[in-house]
């Protein structure tokens, strides 16, 4: 007998219980979303260099100039560059270039 030919009998009560459980899960997920709670478990206080450049609408050359002149703080971990999220607001209030 082939696995695609296998049938399982499930009682109507069991199916209703599964449906109810799934609806409860969907309702709770919707409540979490409506309350503004993120489904992400860990919110990082940092953004990547690319996310920073997109947020402040600059290109790589300008970003490198800002980092090298110390106008924005950056953290390098292995090959990735991270910027504290607060630097995005500070960029607009401090940088006059």
N, C-alpha and C positions, 0 to 999 in steps of 0.2 A: 504494500500500500504506500502510496506517495504522500508526503507531508501536506501537499496542497489538497489532498482528498480527505483530510481529517476534519471531523466535525465535533464540536463540543456543545453539549446541551447546558444552557444556563437558564436558571429560573427567572420568571418575570420579576419577582421581588429583588433578586440580585441586580438585575439590569436597572431597576428603579433606584436602588441604593447607589449604584455607580453614577447615574445621572445626577442625583441629588448632591453627591459629593463633588462632582465636577462643577456644578452650578455654584456651590458654596465657595469653591476655590476661585472661580471667575469673579464672583461678587467681592470677595476679599481683595483680590488684585485690583479691581476697579476702585474700591475704597482707598487703597494705598495710593493709587494714581491721583484720585480726586483730592486727597489731602495734601498733595504736593510732596509726598515722600518719594524719594527716588528708589528705584529697584536696585540701584548699585549699592553694594554693601560698604565699600570703602571709597570715600571721596578724597582724592589727592589734593593737597594744597599747592601742587605744582602743575604747570602746563608744559608741554614740549615746546621746543624752539619754533617749530612749524605752527603750532596753535597760537603762540604769542604773535608771530608775524602776521597770521591771518586776523587776529583780534585787533591789532593796531594798524593793519594794512600797510606793512612795509615789506621790502624784499630782503634777501639774504645779505646783500652788501651793507645796507643800512643797519641791519641787526648786528652784523659783525663789528661795525663801527661803534655802536652803542655798548656792546659788551667789552670791546677792547679799551674804550675810554672810561669804563666804569659807571656809565650812566644807567645801566640796568644790571641787576645782580643775576648771575647765572650759576648753575651747579652742573658740573660734568660728571656723569657716571658712565664709565666705559666709553662707548661711542655716542651716547645720547646727551643732549643738553636740555636741562630743565630750568624753568623760570618760575619763581614764586608768583602765584596769582595776583598778589598785591602790586606787582610791578606793572601790570597792565594799567591800573588806575594811576599809578605814580608816573607812568610814561606821559600821560596826557597833562598832568599837573606840573611836572618838573621840566621835561625836555622842551627846549625852545628851538631846536634845529629844524 
